[in-house]
Amino acid sequence: MQSWTTELRDSGCVLIRELELWHHVTLSLPSWKLCRSLCKIPLPKPVLMRCGGVHWALCDPSPTSTQRRTPATFKLPWRAKELCPALKKAVSGGLEQLMLGLMMTPSQFDAHRLRQTMEGIGTDEESLLAVLCTKSPQQLKDATIAYKQEFGRYLENDLISETSKDFTKLVLAILKKEELNSKEMVDYQLIDQDVKALNDAVNGKKKDPAPWIQVLTMRDSNHLNRVLSRLEDLRGETVDKTVQSHFSGDLRLGFRTLVVSIPSIPLFLAQRLHSNIKKGSLVQGILISHSEEDLLCVRIEYRRLTNTSLYSTLQKEYKGEMQQALLALCRSEDL
C-alpha cells in the first residue's frame, strides 16, 4: 500500500480519497503492475482518474455524477479524451475497453456500442436491436447526437446502409420512437384499435409489417403490455409465436426483440446475460450502460431466472482484474 501511494505522490499527484463513482464502481486496490504503469503517465496535477475500476479523486472535491464521467465540465485544464491515450498505454484487452467505456458519457457509450454492432464484416443485428430496444426515446436522441460528434457520421445513414427493406423501416422507427398515446389514462379504444391492427396484419395471405412497426414503436410500455396481452387472448398463442409464424429474417428478429423486451427490460437483459455470460464485451456493455438505471432490477431478474446471483456468476466466470472490475460494477451479492 505504502509503495504505490508513494509513487503516486512522487508523480506530482496527491491522492485525496476513493469515491463512490458515476457507475458506483469501487475496488479495493488496482494491481501493482497497473499502478506502476499509471504512475509513469504524465498527467496534469488536477485529475480524476479511473483505473481498472478503481476511481481516485486527485486534487478535486467530490463532483457530481455527470462530472465524474466528464472531468472537462468541472473546469479542469484538460479533457476526458486526453486521458484515454494514457489509459491505453497502461492497460489492454477487455480491461482497456471497460476503462475507456467508464470514461465516456452515457450517450457516448451508447453511440460506441451502436457503432461496434456495424463495424467489420456484416452487422450484428441482435446486438444492435438489444441496444435500441432498451433505451428511452430521449436516450436514443442523445446517442444520435453523440454518434455524429464521435464518428463524424450520421447514425441514421449508417443504419440505412447496414440494413434493408422492412428491417430498415423498423430500426429507424425504433431510433425515432415517439410514445404518442396518453400516459395519463388508459385508452381502451386505442388498445382495441391496436389489437385489431396487429391481428389483421397477420391474418391475410400477405403479411403486412407496417402496423406492427407503427404500434410497437409509437406507444409506451404500459399501453403495449395491455395490447400484447389482449392479442394473445384473441389468438390463443403467445405474441412471440405469432411473430415467428408470420415474419422471417431480420424483421422477425426485430419484432421478437421488441415483444420480449417491452414487458420487462430488466428481464430481457437478464436473459441476455445468462445466455452470453462468457462474452466479456456484452457483459461489460450491459453492466456499464445500466449501472445507474436499472441494474438492481436486472440482478433481481437474473436471480429469479437462474436461481444464482449475477455476482456469483461473474466470480465463477471471470478472473483477475476483469473479475474485480465486473464485480465492482455489479456491486453486491443477491441472497
ChimeraX attribute file (.defattr): number of C-alpha atoms within 10 A of each C-alpha:
attribute: neighborCount
match mode: 1-to-1
recipient: residues
	/A:1	7
	/A:2	6
	/A:3	9
	/A:4	16
	/A:5	15
	/A:6	14
	/A:7	16
	/A:8	18
	/A:9	12
	/A:10	11
	/A:11	17
	/A:12	14
	/A:13	21
	/A:14	19
	/A:15	15
	/A:16	12
	/A:17	14
	/A:18	15
	/A:19	17
	/A:20	16
	/A:21	23
	/A:22	20
	/A:23	23
	/A:24	18
	/A:25	24
	/A:26	22
	/A:27	22
	/A:28	11
	/A:29	16
	/A:30	18
	/A:31	14
	/A:32	12
	/A:33	11
	/A:34	16
	/A:35	18
	/A:36	16
	/A:37	15
	/A:38	21
	/A:39	20
	/A:40	13
	/A:41	14
	/A:42	12
	/A:43	17
	/A:44	15
	/A:45	15
	/A:46	18
	/A:47	22
	/A:48	24
	/A:49	21
	/A:50	21
	/A:51	25
	/A:52	28
	/A:53	28
	/A:54	22
	/A:55	24
	/A:56	21
	/A:57	23
	/A:58	19
	/A:59	15
	/A:60	17
	/A:61	9
	/A:62	14
	/A:63	17
	/A:64	12
	/A:65	14
	/A:66	15
	/A:67	16
	/A:68	27
	/A:69	23
	/A:70	19
	/A:71	21
	/A:72	16
	/A:73	15
	/A:74	13
	/A:75	10
	/A:76	16
	/A:77	12
	/A:78	15
	/A:79	14
	/A:80	21
	/A:81	14
	/A:82	10
	/A:83	20
	/A:84	17
	/A:85	11
	/A:86	16
	/A:87	23
	/A:88	15
	/A:89	12
	/A:90	20
	/A:91	18
	/A:92	12
	/A:93	9
	/A:94	14
	/A:95	22
	/A:96	19
	/A:97	17
	/A:98	23
	/A:99	22
	/A:100	21
	/A:101	22
	/A:102	24
	/A:103	24
	/A:104	19
	/A:105	20
	/A:106	21
	/A:107	20
	/A:108	21
	/A:109	21
	/A:110	25
	/A:111	25
	/A:112	18
	/A:113	21
	/A:114	23
	/A:115	18
	/A:116	14
	/A:117	18
	/A:118	19
	/A:119	11
	/A:120	8
	/A:121	6
	/A:122	10
	/A:123	16
	/A:124	15
	/A:125	18
	/A:126	13
	/A:127	17
	/A:128	19
	/A:129	21
	/A:130	20
	/A:131	18
	/A:132	22
	/A:133	24
	/A:134	20
	/A:135	18
	/A:136	16
	/A:137	18
	/A:138	14
	/A:139	15
	/A:140	22
	/A:141	16
	/A:142	16
	/A:143	25
	/A:144	23
	/A:145	16
	/A:146	23
	/A:147	24
	/A:148	15
	/A:149	13
	/A:150	13
	/A:151	12
	/A:152	9
	/A:153	14
	/A:154	14
	/A:155	21
	/A:156	17
	/A:157	10
	/A:158	12
	/A:159	21
	/A:160	15
	/A:161	11
	/A:162	16
	/A:163	19
	/A:164	14
	/A:165	10
	/A:166	15
	/A:167	22
	/A:168	18
	/A:169	19
	/A:170	25
	/A:171	25
	/A:172	20
	/A:173	16
	/A:174	24
	/A:175	25
	/A:176	18
	/A:177	22
	/A:178	15
	/A:179	17
	/A:180	11
	/A:181	15
	/A:182	11
	/A:183	13
	/A:184	6
	/A:185	8
	/A:186	13
	/A:187	12
	/A:188	12
	/A:189	8
	/A:190	13
	/A:191	21
	/A:192	14
	/A:193	13
	/A:194	24
	/A:195	23
	/A:196	16
	/A:197	17
	/A:198	22
	/A:199	18
	/A:200	13
	/A:201	18
	/A:202	19
	/A:203	11
	/A:204	9
	/A:205	7
	/A:206	9
	/A:207	12
	/A:208	18
	/A:209	20
	/A:210	14
	/A:211	18
	/A:212	20
	/A:213	23
	/A:214	18
	/A:215	21
	/A:216	25
	/A:217	25
	/A:218	18
	/A:219	20
	/A:220	19
	/A:221	18
	/A:222	12
	/A:223	22
	/A:224	21
	/A:225	17
	/A:226	16
	/A:227	24
	/A:228	22
	/A:229	14
	/A:230	18
	/A:231	22
	/A:232	17
	/A:233	12
	/A:234	12
	/A:235	11
	/A:236	10
	/A:237	11
	/A:238	14
	/A:239	20
	/A:240	17
	/A:241	11
	/A:242	17
	/A:243	19
	/A:244	14
	/A:245	11
	/A:246	15
	/A:247	18
	/A:248	12
	/A:249	9
	/A:250	18
	/A:251	22
	/A:252	18
	/A:253	17
	/A:254	24
	/A:255	24
	/A:256	20
	/A:257	19
	/A:258	23
	/A:259	19
	/A:260	15
	/A:261	18
	/A:262	21
	/A:263	17
	/A:264	17
	/A:265	21
	/A:266	22
	/A:267	21
	/A:268	22
	/A:269	24
	/A:270	26
	/A:271	17
	/A:272	17
	/A:273	21
	/A:274	16
	/A:275	10
	/A:276	13
	/A:277	19
	/A:278	13
	/A:279	11
	/A:280	16
	/A:281	16
	/A:282	15
	/A:283	19
	/A:284	22
	/A:285	18
	/A:286	18
	/A:287	23
	/A:288	24
	/A:289	23
	/A:290	21
	/A:291	19
	/A:292	16
	/A:293	11
	/A:294	13
	/A:295	21
	/A:296	17
	/A:297	17
	/A:298	26
	/A:299	24
	/A:300	19
	/A:301	22
	/A:302	25
	/A:303	17
	/A:304	13
	/A:305	14
	/A:306	13
	/A:307	11
	/A:308	16
	/A:309	20
	/A:310	25
	/A:311	22
	/A:312	14
	/A:313	14
	/A:314	19
	/A:315	16
	/A:316	10
	/A:317	12
	/A:318	17
	/A:319	12
	/A:320	9
	/A:321	18
	/A:322	21
	/A:323	17
	/A:324	23
	/A:325	25
	/A:326	26
	/A:327	24
	/A:328	20
	/A:329	23
	/A:330	22
	/A:331	18
	/A:332	14
	/A:333	12
	/A:334	14
	/A:335	10
